[in-house]
């Protein structure tokens, strides 16, 4: 194994929650409402058991070879050549995923806070912190998640409580007036844009200390993260309405600006931005870590640390080139990204499990003969 460090179940559970929330805190309501309209809250709730089912498939894939990462499982099940090709495809997915997270942060900061700062400066600062985190190792990442997860939860809960006085159920009407085909598409978006991106955790599952409640805690963390996103979507619809929710790129940031309780508790958008930056940082950190670790495993290197700097430089280039502006990202990349999430987190893991089952049955038949 390339890493001797291991996380406790609690640390990995908190990391799972942070990756689940990640950049979805800002963009999830808009993605789901764009298709589901005023019924998007229902689609989001229906997607929760589907999302937990996706995570169960990923867990079952991990249990086929508990000591191996996603890249090593691909090579073990499909063979060296086919498994290497699939591993390269996953490496590409993780690299693009990390660059999109970095670019989201850059676009958000340069359009909402640092209006005159070049986006390349913001991206470079983010990548320096990501490289710093990778240099300090997996154990440090887990300890940092224990420290910062309560901060994220506190700010998100404060957002919910502060918006409750402005919530109006009339904004959800008429109920179930959306065509059923759009409801199905909205459910798929809600399930795979949030739960599907947790495929990155399959790279790190071998580096977690096993325990009797690991499966339960892993699934509960994803369910709880999905439930928070569903509540955010519901509150957004009740406060802003479906039209503003659909067309607002950074909806939770806009919601935080509307909080005003007694002219005392107001303007907490900076706290909301901090919560989003923390969760997005951990998500992009794990995506970049998966790319670095997977590359080292693919080429059978003894350590992954020499790859950190070149990977960070590659991420900087991808972050700048991935999209010309935020509009291109929301209108072009995100619709295609849903299909990509379905492929890498559902179709391919199911295919790997099927191949593993067929090969296991053939092996048992040969042994019986």
C-alpha positions in Angstrom: 0.0 0.0 0.0 1.3 3.5 -0.9 -0.1 5.0 2.3 0.5 3.6 5.8 -1.7 6.3 7.4 -5.3 5.3 8.2 -8.3 7.3 9.2 -10.7 6.4 12.0 -14.3 5.7 11.1 -15.4 9.0 12.5 -12.9 11.0 10.5 -13.8 9.2 7.3 -17.6 9.7 8.0 -17.0 13.5 8.5 -15.0 13.6 5.2 -17.9 11.8 3.5 -20.3 14.4 4.7 -18.0 17.3 3.6 -17.6 15.8 0.1 -21.3 15.1 -0.1 -22.1 18.8 0.8 -19.1 20.2 -1.1 -20.0 22.6 -3.9 -23.6 21.3 -3.9 -24.5 23.9 -1.1 -24.4 26.6 -3.8 -25.5 24.9 -7.0 -27.7 22.0 -6.0 -31.0 23.9 -5.7 -30.6 25.5 -9.1 -29.6 22.2 -10.8 -32.7 20.3 -9.5 -35.2 23.2 -9.8 -34.2 23.8 -13.5 -36.1 20.6 -14.4 -38.4 19.9 -11.4 -39.7 23.5 -11.0 -41.8 23.9 -7.8 -41.9 20.2 -7.3 -38.1 19.9 -7.1 -38.3 19.5 -3.3 -40.3 16.2 -3.8 -37.8 15.0 -6.4 -35.0 15.7 -4.0 -36.6 13.7 -1.2 -37.3 10.8 -3.6 -33.7 10.8 -4.6 -32.4 10.1 -1.1 -33.1 6.3 -1.1 -31.8 6.1 -4.6 -28.6 7.9 -3.5 -28.2 5.5 -0.6 -28.6 2.6 -3.0 -25.8 4.1 -5.1 -23.5 4.2 -2.0 -24.5 0.6 -1.2 -23.3 -0.5 -4.6 -20.0 1.3 -4.1 -19.6 -0.3 -0.7 -20.3 -3.8 -2.2 -17.6 -3.1 -4.8 -15.2 -2.2 -2.1 -16.0 -5.4 -0.2 -15.0 -7.5 -3.2 -11.3 -6.7 -2.4 -11.3 -4.7 0.9 -7.5 -4.1 0.8 -7.5 -2.5 -2.7 -8.5 0.9 -4.0 -10.8 1.6 -6.9 -7.9 1.6 -9.4 -6.5 -1.7 -8.1 -10.0 -3.3 -8.1 -10.4 -2.4 -11.8 -7.1 -4.1 -12.7 -7.9 -7.1 -10.4 -11.3 -7.7 -12.0 -10.7 -6.8 -15.6 -7.1 -7.7 -16.0 -4.0 -5.5 -16.4 -4.8 -3.9 -19.8 -8.5 -3.4 -19.6 -8.3 -2.4 -15.9 -5.5 0.2 -16.8 -7.7 1.7 -19.5 -10.6 2.1 -17.0 -8.2 3.5 -14.4 -7.1 6.1 -16.8 -10.7 7.1 -17.5 -11.3 7.5 -13.7 -8.1 9.5 -13.4 -9.4 11.9 -16.1 -12.7 12.1 -14.2 -11.0 13.0 -10.9 -8.8 15.6 -12.6 -11.7 17.3 -14.3 -13.7 17.1 -11.1 -11.0 18.8 -9.1 -10.5 21.5 -11.7 -14.3 22.2 -11.7 -14.4 22.6 -7.9 -11.4 25.0 -8.1 -12.9 26.9 -10.9 -16.2 27.2 -9.0 -14.4 28.8 -6.1 -12.6 31.1 -8.5 -15.7 32.2 -10.3 -17.6 32.7 -7.0 -14.9 34.8 -5.3 -14.3 37.0 -8.4 -18.0 37.7 -9.1 -19.2 38.1 -5.5 -16.4 39.2 -3.3 -13.1 40.0 -5.0 -14.5 41.7 -8.0 -11.2 43.2 -9.3 -8.9 40.3 -8.5 -7.8 38.2 -11.5 -9.2 34.7 -11.4 -5.8 33.2 -12.0 -4.6 34.6 -8.7 -7.5 33.1 -6.8 -7.0 29.7 -8.5 -3.3 29.8 -7.7 -4.0 30.5 -4.0 -6.4 27.6 -3.8 -4.1 25.2 -5.5 -1.2 26.1 -3.1 -3.5 25.2 -0.2 -4.5 21.9 -1.9 -0.8 21.0 -2.5 0.0 21.9 1.1 -2.8 19.6 2.4 -1.5 16.7 0.2 2.1 17.2 1.4 1.0 16.8 5.0 -0.7 13.5 4.3 -4.0 11.6 4.7 -4.0 11.6 8.5 -3.8 15.4 8.7 -6.7 15.7 6.3 -8.8 13.5 8.6 -7.9 15.5 11.7 -8.8 18.7 9.9 -12.2 17.4 9.0 -12.9 16.8 12.7 -12.0 20.4 13.4 -13.9 22.1 10.6 -17.0 20.0 10.1 -18.8 21.5 13.1 -18.1 25.0 11.6 -19.8 24.0 8.4 -22.8 22.5 10.2 -23.2 25.5 12.4 -23.3 28.0 9.5 -25.7 25.8 7.5 -28.1 25.4 10.4 -27.9 29.1 11.1 -28.9 29.7 7.5 -31.9 27.4 7.9 -33.1 28.9 11.1 -32.6 32.5 9.9 -34.8 31.9 6.8 -37.7 30.1 8.5 -39.6 33.4 9.2 -39.6 34.2 5.5 -40.6 30.7 4.3 -44.0 30.6 2.5 -45.6 27.3 1.5 -47.6 29.1 -1.2 -44.4 29.2 -3.3 -44.6 25.4 -3.7 -48.0 25.5 -5.4 -49.4 24.1 -7.6 -48.3 20.8 -6.3 -47.3 18.0 -8.7 -48.1 20.2 -11.8 -44.8 19.3 -13.5 -44.8 16.7 -16.3 -43.8 13.3 -15.0 -40.8 13.0 -17.4 -39.4 16.2 -15.9 -39.9 14.8 -12.4 -38.0 11.7 -13.3 -35.2 13.8 -14.8 -35.1 16.0 -11.7 -34.9 12.9 -9.5 -32.0 11.6 -11.5 -30.2 14.9 -11.3 -30.8 15.1 -7.5 -29.4 11.6 -6.9 -26.4 11.5 -9.2 -25.1 15.1 -8.9 -24.8 14.7 -5.1 -24.4 11.0 -4.3 -22.7 10.0 -7.6 -19.7 12.2 -7.1 -18.9 10.2 -3.9 -17.2 7.6 -6.2 -14.0 9.3 -5.1 -14.3 7.7 -1.7 -13.8 4.3 -3.2 -10.1 5.3 -3.7 -9.7 5.8 0.1 -11.8 3.0 1.6 -8.9 0.7 2.1 -7.2 3.3 4.2 -9.9 3.4 6.9 -9.8 1.4 10.1 -12.5 -1.3 9.9 -15.1 -1.5 12.6 -18.5 -3.1 13.3 -20.5 0.0 12.4 -18.5 1.2 9.4 -21.2 0.4 6.8 -23.9 2.0 8.9 -21.9 5.2 9.6 -20.9 5.5 5.9 -24.4 5.2 4.6 -25.8 7.5 7.4 -23.3 10.2 6.6 -24.3 10.3 2.9 -28.0 10.2 3.8 -27.6 13.1 6.3 -25.7 15.1 3.7 -28.4 14.5 1.1 -31.1 15.4 3.7 -29.4 18.8 4.3 -29.3 19.5 0.6 -33.0 18.6 0.3 -33.9 21.0 3.2 -31.8 23.7 1.5 -33.8 23.2 -1.7 -37.1 23.2 0.1 -36.3 26.4 2.0 -35.0 28.0 -1.2 -38.2 27.3 -3.0 -40.3 28.6 -0.1 -38.3 31.8 0.3 -37.3 32.7 -3.3 -39.8 30.7 -5.4 -39.0 28.3 -8.3 -38.1 31.0 -10.8 -35.4 32.8 -8.8 -34.1 29.4 -7.4 -33.7 28.1 -11.0 -31.9 31.2 -12.3 -29.8 32.2 -9.4 -26.3 30.6 -9.8 -25.3 31.0 -6.1 -28.7 30.5 -4.5 -27.6 29.8 -0.9 -25.4 32.9 -0.9 -28.3 35.0 -2.1 -30.5 33.4 0.6 -28.0 34.3 3.3 -28.3 38.0 2.2 -32.0 38.0 2.9 -31.7 37.0 6.6 -32.8 39.8 8.9 -34.0 39.0 12.4 -34.8 42.1 14.4 -32.3 44.2 12.5 -29.7 42.5 14.6 -29.0 39.1 13.0 -28.4 39.9 9.4 -25.9 39.8 6.5 -24.3 36.5 7.3 -23.4 35.7 3.7 -19.7 35.8 4.7 -20.3 32.9 7.1 -22.2 31.0 4.4 -19.3 31.6 2.0 -16.8 30.3 4.6 -18.9 27.1 5.1 -19.1 26.5 1.3 -15.3 27.2 0.9 -14.4 24.7 3.6 -16.6 21.9 2.2 -15.5 22.6 -1.4 -11.9 22.6 -0.3 -12.1 19.1 1.1 -14.0 17.9 -1.9 -11.4 19.2 -4.4 -8.6 18.0 -2.1 -9.9 14.4 -2.2 -10.4 14.6 -5.9 -6.8 15.8 -6.4 -5.6 13.2 -3.9 -7.4 10.5 -5.8 -5.7 11.6 -9.1 -2.3 11.6 -7.5 -2.7 8.3 -5.7 -4.3 6.6 -8.7 -1.4 7.8 -11.0 1.1 6.3 -8.5 -0.8 3.0 -8.3 -1.2 2.9 -12.1 2.6 3.2 -12.7 3.4 1.2 -9.6 5.4 3.9 -7.9 6.7 3.5 -4.3 5.4 6.9 -3.2 2.9 9.4 -4.5 4.5 12.6 -3.1 6.7 13.4 -6.1 3.5 13.7 -8.2 2.0 16.4 -6.0 3.7 19.4 -7.6 3.2 18.3 -11.3 -0.5 17.4 -10.5 -1.0 20.8 -8.9 0.4 22.6 -12.0 -1.9 20.5 -14.2 -4.8 21.4 -12.0 -4.0 25.1 -12.4 -4.0 24.8 -16.2 -7.3 22.9 -16.1 -8.9 25.3 -13.7 -8.2 28.2 -16.1 -9.1 26.4 -19.3 -12.1 24.4 -18.2 -14.6 27.2 -19.0 -14.4 30.7 -20.4 -16.9 32.0 -17.8 -19.5 30.9 -15.2 -22.4 30.9 -17.7 -20.6 28.3 -19.9 -20.1 26.2 -16.8 -23.8 26.2 -15.8 -25.3 25.8 -19.3 -22.8 23.4 -20.9 -20.8 21.5 -18.4 -23.3 20.7 -15.8 -26.0 18.9 -18.0 -23.3 16.7 -19.4 -21.7 16.1 -16.0 -24.9 14.4 -14.8 -24.5 11.7 -17.5 -20.8 11.3 -16.5 -21.7 10.8 -12.9 -24.2 8.1 -13.8 -21.6 6.3 -15.8 -18.7 6.4 -13.3 -20.7 5.9 -10.1 -23.5 3.5 -11.2 -23.0 1.8 -14.6 -19.3 1.0 -14.3 -19.5 -0.3 -10.6 -22.4 -2.5 -11.5 -20.5 -3.8 -14.5 -17.4 -4.6 -12.3 -19.7 -6.4 -9.7 -21.2 -8.4 -12.5 -17.9 -9.4 -13.9 -16.6 -10.3 -10.5 -19.7 -12.4 -9.8 -19.3 -14.3 -13.1 -15.6 -15.0 -12.6 -16.3 -16.1 -9.0 -19.0 -18.6 -10.1 -16.7 -20.0 -12.8 -13.9 -20.4 -10.3 -16.2 -22.2 -7.9 -17.4 -24.5 -10.7 -13.8 -25.3 -11.7 -12.9 -26.1 -8.1 -15.9 -28.4 -7.7 -14.8 -30.4 -10.7 
